[in-house]
């Protein structure tokens, strides 16, 4: 597989993992079960989540156009 495709897939998978973790944190915050108080304002973390999700959607669309299989397991 070409190097740029490997880098693309790694970037997508890292973003996906971070998005899941941030979403879980925001849900815990909303439920009152977050074990810590964020130093960053919650509105900013929500904005970050939205923008990261938009970026994920862009990468997904680009992967379709460039025929990059995002389900490939990299080691």
N, C-alpha and C positions, 0 to 999 in steps of 0.2 A: 504494500500500500504506500502511496506517495506520502512524503513527510508532512506536507501541509494538511492532508486529510487526517493523519494521526493527531497532529496538533489541534485541528478543528474538533475532533471527537473528544479529546482530552478537555478542551475548553468547555465544550457543551456539558460533559459529564460533571465537571467541577462546578459549573454554574447551576446545574440541576440539583446537585447535592446541597449547595449553599442556599438555594431557593427553598428547598424542603426544610432545612434547618431554621431558616428565618421565619418561614410560615409556621412551623411548630412553636417557635418562641412567641410569635404574635398571638397564636391561639391560647397559649398558656397565660400570656399577659391578659387577654380578654376574659379568660376563665378565672383569673385571680390565683393561678397556681404557679406562676413564674417564681423561681427561687431567689431571684435577685431583682433589684431595681435598675433598669437601664439608665446609663448616664446621658444617653442621647434621647432627645424628645421622641416619643412614640410615633408622632405624625411623620417624623423624618424616616423612621424605620419602615413605616407603612409605604411611604413614597418610594423608598429603596426597593421594597418588595415589588411594587407595581412596575418599576423601571426594569428590574432584573427579569421579571416575567415577560415584559415586552421584548427584551433582548433575547430571551430564550425562544420566543416565537419567531423572531427574525432569523436566528440561527437554524431553527427547524425548517423554515421556508427555504433558506439558502441551501441547506443540506439536500432538500428535495430537488432543487434546481441543479445542483452540482453532483447529484447522484452519490451522496455520501451516506452510508448506512450507519446511523447513530446507535444501532443496537449492537454493534461490534464490541466485543470484549477486548480491552487492551490491558496488557500486563506491564 
